[in-house]
């Protein structure tokens, strides 16, 4: 359910993906006290710079112990400053290519700051809970079925199994003995599943059964012929607010940014050059 909601909302606001990650990093940096971690030829290497480096390469170092990860990032930042210092000595910061790149990076940085100030800081717990109630809390109840099945290679074999069940044979034991599917070893148990998780013919048959009933006719799918037992039915549990808080924040941020962008476009005069 959550995946469906998020996918739908994300499609409506795809342009915001350009700023979500970087804006979040900037927001996190604002709350940290600036400290000097090292110096390079007299120039400070600061904790805020480390925060930017973590956003840049942190994911690639995710499996390292925290202390080792910090050392790698600090080493990367020191190397970066040494190379940048030498590039300035060579006058590379004065060429046109560099200046155009800096202009573009300034645009991206301003976009990220706009996002932080107008979107990220505007998302409160109250707004997140409203989004939860609208998208998830008030969503229609969906059902799940807990089923077992016996998979056979042909229809006649499936009909023979149904006959044995009618005579009182145990479903679990028959599944272990005769099913050709991977779930045979655990008596054909498939656990609980919701709509859209099984192939259509199997799903339709399973949901149509009353609790405790099995199919009286074999069910054909691309995998073979099934005899299905509906062991239980229940309402599909909805995720709690805390479980989807971060996902809701992403969806809401995308939506708000798309709305802001639409407002700006409506007021702007954009004339493509043919």
C-alpha positions in Angstrom: 0.0 0.0 0.0 2.7 2.5 1.0 4.8 1.6 -2.1 1.7 2.4 -4.3 1.0 5.7 -2.7 4.6 6.8 -2.9 5.0 5.8 -6.5 1.9 7.7 -7.5 3.0 10.9 -5.6 6.6 10.6 -6.9 5.5 10.4 -10.5 3.6 13.7 -10.0 6.6 15.5 -8.7 9.6 14.0 -10.4 11.5 17.2 -10.8 12.0 17.6 -7.1 14.4 14.6 -7.1 17.2 17.0 -8.1 17.3 18.6 -4.7 16.1 16.2 -2.1 19.4 14.6 -1.1 21.5 17.7 -1.1 18.9 19.8 0.7 18.7 17.2 3.5 22.4 17.3 4.0 22.5 21.1 4.2 19.6 21.0 6.8 21.5 18.5 8.9 24.7 20.6 8.8 22.9 23.7 10.2 22.4 21.9 13.5 26.0 21.0 14.1 28.6 23.2 15.8 31.5 24.1 13.6 34.8 22.5 14.6 38.3 22.4 13.0 39.4 18.9 12.3 42.8 19.5 10.7 44.8 22.2 8.8 46.3 22.0 5.3 49.0 24.6 4.7 47.4 26.8 7.3 43.9 26.4 6.0 41.2 24.9 8.3 39.5 21.6 7.5 36.1 22.0 9.2 33.3 19.7 10.3 30.8 21.4 7.9 33.1 20.5 5.0 33.2 16.9 6.3 29.4 16.9 6.3 29.4 17.8 2.6 32.0 15.1 1.9 29.9 12.6 3.8 27.0 13.4 1.5 29.3 13.0 -1.5 31.0 9.7 -0.7 29.5 8.5 2.5 27.3 5.8 0.9 30.4 4.2 -0.6 31.9 3.9 2.8 28.7 2.7 4.5 30.0 -0.7 5.7 33.1 0.7 7.3 33.3 1.2 11.1 32.4 4.8 12.0 35.9 5.7 13.1 37.5 4.3 10.0 34.8 6.0 7.8 35.6 9.4 9.4 39.3 8.9 8.7 38.7 8.0 5.1 36.5 11.1 4.6 39.0 13.3 6.3 41.8 11.9 4.1 39.6 12.5 1.0 39.0 16.1 2.1 42.7 16.8 2.8 43.6 15.5 -0.7 40.8 17.6 -2.2 42.2 20.8 -0.6 45.8 20.0 -1.7 44.8 19.4 -5.3 42.5 22.5 -5.2 45.3 24.7 -3.8 47.7 23.5 -6.6 45.0 24.1 -9.2 44.6 27.7 -8.0 48.4 28.2 -8.2 48.2 27.1 -11.8 45.4 29.6 -12.5 42.9 27.0 -13.4 40.2 28.9 -11.5 40.4 31.6 -14.1 39.6 29.6 -17.2 36.2 29.8 -18.8 35.3 26.2 -18.3 35.8 26.5 -14.5 33.8 29.7 -14.3 30.9 28.2 -16.2 31.0 25.1 -13.9 31.0 27.4 -10.8 28.0 29.3 -12.2 26.1 26.1 -12.6 27.1 24.9 -9.1 25.9 28.2 -7.7 22.5 27.6 -9.3 22.3 24.1 -7.8 23.3 25.4 -4.4 20.7 28.2 -4.5 18.0 25.6 -5.5 19.0 23.5 -2.5 18.9 26.4 -0.2 15.5 27.4 -1.5 14.3 23.8 -0.9 15.7 23.8 2.7 14.1 27.2 3.5 10.8 26.8 1.8 10.1 23.1 1.8 12.2 21.1 4.3 11.7 23.5 7.2 8.0 23.9 6.5 7.3 20.1 6.9 6.1 19.7 10.5 4.9 16.6 12.4 1.4 17.9 12.1 1.6 18.0 8.3 3.1 14.5 8.2 0.3 13.2 10.4 -2.3 14.9 8.1 -0.6 13.2 5.1 -0.6 9.8 6.9 -4.4 10.1 7.7 -5.1 11.1 4.1 -3.0 8.6 2.3 -2.9 5.6 4.7 -5.0 6.0 7.8 -8.3 6.5 5.8 -7.4 4.2 3.0 -10.0 1.4 2.3 -9.5 -1.8 4.2 -7.8 -4.5 2.1 -7.9 -8.2 2.9 -5.2 -10.9 3.1 -5.5 -14.6 2.7 -3.3 -17.2 4.4 -3.2 -20.1 2.0 -1.6 -23.4 1.3 -1.5 -25.1 -2.1 -0.6 -28.3 -3.8 1.0 -27.9 -7.2 0.5 -30.7 -9.8 1.7 -31.2 -13.3 -1.7 -32.0 -14.9 -5.4 -31.6 -14.2 -6.1 -35.3 -13.6 -3.5 -35.4 -10.8 -5.1 -32.3 -9.2 -8.5 -33.9 -9.4 -7.2 -37.0 -7.7 -5.9 -34.8 -4.8 -9.2 -33.1 -4.5 -10.9 -36.5 -4.3 -8.5 -37.5 -1.5 -9.3 -34.4 0.4 -13.0 -35.1 0.0 -12.3 -38.4 1.6 -10.7 -36.8 4.6 -7.0 -36.8 3.8 -4.9 -34.1 5.5 -4.0 -31.2 3.2 -0.6 -30.6 4.7 0.5 -34.3 4.4 -0.8 -34.4 0.8 1.1 -31.3 -0.1 4.3 -32.7 1.4 3.8 -36.0 -0.5 2.5 -34.8 -3.9 3.2 -31.1 -4.5 5.8 -30.3 -7.1 6.2 -26.7 -5.9 9.0 -25.3 -3.6 6.6 -25.0 -0.7 6.0 -28.7 -0.6 8.4 -29.3 2.3 6.4 -27.0 4.6 3.0 -28.4 3.6 2.4 -25.9 0.8 2.3 -23.0 3.2 2.3 -19.6 1.4 1.6 -17.4 4.4 -0.5 -14.3 4.2 -0.7 -12.4 0.9 -2.7 -9.5 -0.4 -4.2 -8.7 -3.8 -1.7 -8.2 -6.6 0.9 -10.6 -5.1 -0.1 -13.8 -6.8 -0.9 -14.5 -10.5 -4.6 -13.6 -11.2 -6.1 -17.1 -11.5 -4.5 -18.2 -8.3 -5.5 -15.0 -6.5 -9.1 -15.0 -7.6 -9.5 -18.6 -6.4 -7.8 -18.0 -3.1 -9.9 -14.9 -2.2 -13.1 -16.5 -3.3 -12.7 -19.3 -0.7 -14.3 -19.2 2.7 -11.9 -19.7 5.6 -11.1 -23.4 5.9 -12.3 -24.3 2.5 -10.3 -25.7 -0.5 -10.9 -25.4 -4.2 -13.3 -28.1 -5.5 -11.9 -27.7 -9.0 -8.2 -27.5 -10.0 -6.9 -24.0 -10.7 -4.7 -23.6 -13.8 -1.8 -21.1 -13.9 1.4 -20.9 -16.0 3.1 -23.0 -13.2 0.7 -25.9 -13.4 -2.5 -27.1 -11.7 -3.2 -26.0 -8.1 -5.4 -27.2 -5.3 -5.7 -24.3 -2.8 -6.7 -24.2 0.8 -7.7 -20.9 2.5 -6.5 -21.3 6.1 -7.3 -17.8 7.3 -8.4 -14.3 6.3 -7.7 -11.0 7.9 -7.6 -7.3 7.2 -4.2 -6.2 5.9 -2.4 -4.4 8.7 -1.7 -0.7 7.9 1.8 0.6 8.6 2.1 2.8 11.7 3.0 6.5 11.4 6.5 5.9 12.7 7.1 3.2 10.1 6.4 5.4 7.2 7.4 8.9 8.6 10.5 9.2 6.4 8.7 8.0 3.3 5.8 10.4 3.9 8.3 13.2 4.4 9.9 12.5 1.0 6.5 12.3 -0.7 5.3 15.5 0.9 8.5 17.3 0.0 8.2 16.3 -3.6 4.6 17.5 -3.8 5.4 20.8 -2.1 8.4 21.5 -4.3 6.4 20.7 -7.4 3.7 23.1 -6.3 6.3 25.9 -5.7 7.9 25.2 -9.0 4.5 25.4 -10.8 3.9 28.8 -9.1 7.3 30.1 -10.3 6.7 28.8 -13.9 3.2 30.5 -14.0 4.8 33.8 -13.2 7.9 33.4 -15.4 8.3 34.4 -19.0 10.1 31.4 -20.6 10.8 31.7 -24.3 12.6 28.6 -25.8 14.9 29.5 -28.7 14.2 27.4 -31.8 
